[in-house]
Amino acid sequence: MKKILLLIPLLLLAGLGFSQTSMIATNAPTEKVPVSEHKRQVRFYSNVLEVNPKNVDAYKSRAKANIELKNYKEAIKDYTAVIRYEPSNVDAYYNRAVAKVKIDDYRGAVADFTKVIKYKPEDLEMYMYRAAAKMAMLNSRSAISDYNYVLKTDSTSTEALYNRGLAKYEIRDDKGACADWKKAAPNDERAQKALAKYCK
């Protein structure tokens, strides 16, 4: 049963989207384009990079095209190149983390979310994503510390309360799990169901 509960934080990760801020070159189109166009863009930016392997905008644009094609491993390589030339590019770390989640590289995603947090420590959503990736790695104790941080800043976060309850339940802290779900229950149907099922 606990394995089923652990799938819940993964749903948070499944809904992750890619940042558009610095992912693409400033003059690249952002509208929805057909698959054939994404393939053409990959070829085009690959040719650009053969001529100028330090063209960061080409890496960003090729990464975006690879993401659209679900070529996540190739996108990760491109974001790694962006980071090599722009080591404080928060969007590149975030997008690489999301791509790593897509290929189940949760350890790598945790490392990249940690980098984002280093540059944007006030971004509570990154703590939630990192905690969910830790849960996917079955590292519930470490995930709890991220949920604790979120709740220290926003004590009413039902998402953090519910997920911390899952993490506590995973480490057999049933009393702590039930306490979190009880706090979240007035605003969270999942917490209500968890209370009814696991907190007799």
C-alpha positions in Angstrom: 0.0 0.0 0.0 2.8 2.4 0.8 4.1 2.1 -2.8 0.8 3.3 -4.0 0.9 6.3 -1.7 4.4 7.2 -3.0 3.0 7.5 -6.5 1.1 10.6 -5.4 4.1 13.0 -5.2 5.1 11.7 -8.6 2.0 13.2 -10.0 3.3 16.5 -8.9 6.5 15.8 -10.9 4.4 14.5 -13.9 2.8 17.9 -14.2 6.1 19.8 -14.4 6.4 22.1 -17.3 9.4 23.7 -18.9 10.4 27.3 -18.3 10.1 29.4 -21.4 12.1 32.4 -20.0 15.6 31.6 -21.2 15.0 28.3 -22.9 14.9 29.6 -26.4 16.7 32.3 -28.4 15.0 35.6 -28.2 14.0 35.6 -31.9 12.9 32.0 -32.1 9.2 31.3 -32.6 7.1 30.2 -29.6 3.9 29.1 -31.3 3.0 25.4 -31.6 4.7 23.9 -34.5 4.5 20.4 -36.2 6.9 17.6 -35.4 8.6 18.0 -38.7 9.4 21.6 -37.9 11.0 20.6 -34.5 13.1 18.1 -36.4 14.2 20.8 -38.8 15.0 23.1 -35.9 17.2 20.4 -34.4 19.1 20.0 -37.7 19.4 23.8 -38.1 20.7 24.5 -34.6 23.1 21.5 -34.9 24.5 23.1 -38.0 24.8 26.5 -36.2 26.7 24.8 -33.4 29.1 23.1 -35.8 30.1 26.6 -37.0 30.0 28.2 -33.6 30.0 25.6 -30.7 29.8 28.5 -28.1 26.4 29.8 -29.4 24.4 29.6 -26.2 21.1 30.6 -27.9 21.5 27.7 -30.4 21.8 25.3 -27.5 18.7 26.8 -25.9 16.7 26.6 -29.1 17.9 23.1 -29.9 17.0 22.0 -26.3 13.5 23.4 -26.8 13.1 21.5 -30.1 14.4 18.3 -28.4 11.9 18.8 -25.6 9.0 19.1 -28.0 10.3 15.8 -29.7 10.6 14.2 -26.3 14.3 13.7 -26.9 15.0 14.4 -23.2 18.5 13.0 -23.1 19.6 15.3 -26.0 17.9 18.2 -24.3 19.8 17.4 -21.1 23.1 17.6 -23.1 22.1 21.0 -24.5 21.1 22.4 -21.1 24.4 21.1 -19.7 26.2 23.1 -22.5 24.1 26.2 -21.6 25.1 25.8 -17.9 28.8 25.5 -18.9 28.6 28.9 -20.6 26.1 30.5 -18.2 26.6 28.8 -14.9 24.0 30.9 -13.1 21.2 30.3 -15.7 18.4 29.2 -13.3 16.1 28.3 -16.2 18.6 25.9 -17.6 19.0 24.1 -14.3 15.2 24.0 -13.9 14.6 22.7 -17.4 17.4 20.2 -17.1 15.8 19.0 -13.8 12.4 18.6 -15.5 14.0 16.7 -18.4 15.7 14.4 -15.9 12.4 13.7 -14.2 11.0 12.7 -17.6 13.7 10.0 -17.9 13.4 9.0 -14.2 16.8 10.4 -13.2 15.5 11.6 -9.9 18.9 11.9 -8.3 20.0 14.2 -11.1 16.8 16.2 -10.8 17.3 16.7 -7.1 20.8 18.1 -7.8 19.4 20.5 -10.4 16.5 21.6 -8.2 19.1 22.2 -5.4 21.0 24.5 -7.8 17.7 26.4 -8.6 17.1 26.8 -4.8 20.6 28.1 -4.4 19.8 31.0 -6.8 16.2 31.3 -5.7 15.9 30.3 -2.1 12.5 32.0 -1.8 10.9 29.7 -4.5 8.9 27.3 -2.4 7.7 25.4 -5.5 11.3 24.2 -6.1 11.4 22.7 -2.6 8.1 20.9 -3.4 9.5 19.6 -6.6 12.8 18.5 -5.0 10.9 16.8 -2.2 8.8 14.9 -4.7 11.9 13.8 -6.6 13.4 12.6 -3.2 10.2 10.7 -2.6 10.6 9.0 -6.0 14.1 7.9 -4.8 12.5 6.5 -1.6 14.3 9.2 0.4 11.4 10.2 2.5 13.4 11.5 5.5 15.1 14.1 3.2 11.8 14.9 1.5 10.4 15.7 5.0 13.0 18.4 5.5 12.0 20.1 2.3 8.3 19.9 3.3 9.2 21.3 6.7 10.9 24.3 5.1 7.9 25.0 3.0 5.6 24.7 6.0 7.8 27.0 8.1 7.2 29.7 5.4 3.6 28.8 4.6 2.0 26.8 7.4 -1.3 26.5 5.5 0.1 24.8 2.4 -2.2 21.8 2.1 0.0 20.3 -0.7 3.0 20.3 1.7 1.0 19.0 4.6 -0.5 16.2 2.5 2.8 15.2 0.9 4.7 15.4 4.2 2.0 13.1 5.6 2.8 10.6 2.8 6.5 10.9 3.6 5.9 10.3 7.3 3.7 7.4 6.6 6.4 5.9 4.4 8.9 6.0 7.3 6.2 4.5 9.6 5.5 7.7 11.5 1.8 7.0 11.3 0.9 9.4 14.1 2.8 12.2 12.3 1.2 11.3 9.0 -2.3 11.4 10.5 -1.6 14.8 12.2 -0.5 16.3 8.8 -3.5 14.9 7.0 -5.8 16.1 9.7 -4.5 19.7 9.2 -4.8 19.4 5.4 -8.2 17.7 5.4 -10.5 20.7 5.6 -9.1 21.9 2.2 -7.8 18.7 0.6 -10.0 15.7 -0.4 -6.9 13.4 -0.7 -6.1 14.1 3.0 -9.7 13.4 4.0 -9.4 10.0 2.2 -6.0 9.2 3.7 -7.4 10.0 7.2 -10.4 7.8 6.7 -8.3 4.9 5.3 -5.1 5.0 7.4 -5.9 6.8 10.6 -8.4 4.7 12.5 
